[in-house]
Amino acid sequence: MRFEFTAPLWEWSARAEWFFVTVPDEASADIREIPRPPRGFGSVRVSVRVGGSSWTTSIFPDSTVGCYVLPIKKAVRVAEGLAEGGEVAVSLTVLDL
C-alpha cells in the first residue's frame, strides 16, 4: 500500500535535532486499518522516498495529533535541502502487510 503526500517538516520539541513530517489524517486512518503483527510503540515499517533519497524506517502513532509521524533523518534533510517548516513531498510504502 503506497501513499503520496506533502507535509511540513517540524522539529520535535522534546528532542532537538529530531525532525518529522505528519502523515495526513486519511492516510493515517488507512494505515491503522491494515492487519499486521504488533510492533513496539505501535510502529509500522515503511519504505520512503523524498526527492532523490530513499530509505526504510518506521512511522509512529502520535496521540497528540491522532496521526502517524515519519522521522526524516539528517542525511536526507541535508541531501534534499530540507528546512524546518518547509514542505516535503513524500512517497511512503507500508512494508508490514
N, C-alpha and C positions, 0 to 999 in steps of 0.2 A: 504494500500500500504506500503510495507516494503522495506527498503534499508539497505545494509550492506556494510561498507567501513572502511578503515583505513586512518587516517589523523593525522598530528602532532598537539600537544597541544600548544597553544600560549596564551600569556598574552596580554590583550587589553591595548594599550599604554595610552589611555585616562583615564583609571581607574585601578590602581594597584589592584592585587588580583582577577581580573575578568579574567577567563580563558575560552577559546573556542576551538572548532575544526571547520574547514570549511567543509561543506557538498560539495562533489565533483560536478563539473560542470554539468555532465549528470544527477545526482540525483536532483540537484537544479532545472534544467530545467524541469524535470518530475514533481516535486512538484509544480512548478509555474503553470503548466497546469491543476492541479486538481481543478475542480469547487468547491468553498466553500464560505461561508459567509465571508465578510470582517472583519478583526480583527485589533486592534491597532498596529500601526507601521508595518503592513503587516505580523505580526507574524502568525505562523502555529503551532497548538497544536500537540505534538508528545509524544510517549512513547519511552523510550530509555533504552537500556541495554549495559553496559560496564562491561565486566568481570562478576562478581557475583552481581553487583549493577544494579538496575532498578529503574526508576522514570519517572514521567511525567513532561514536561516542554514545552516551545515553542522555535522554531527556528525563527531567524530574518533575513530579507534580509540585506546584506551588499553591499551597492552600490559601494564601492571601489574595490571589487573583483567580483561582479556580482553573488555571490552565497549566500546561507543561511549559518548562523553560529549557532552552537549549544553550549550553555553555559554548562560548566562542573563544577558543584558545588564542594566546598571544601571537603565535606564529601565523595564524590565519588573519588576525587583525592587522598585523604588520604587512603581510604579503598582499592583502586586498585593500590596504589603505583605509581601514575602518576606524571611526572615531565615535566616542560616546554620543548618543543622540542621533547619529546618522542612520539612515535607512539601510537595511541589509536584506538583499534578495536571497532567499533560502530555498533549496530543493532538499527535502527530507524524506527518506525512505525508511519505513519501520522494518526492522530485521526480526523482531520477536513475533513471528506468525505461527 
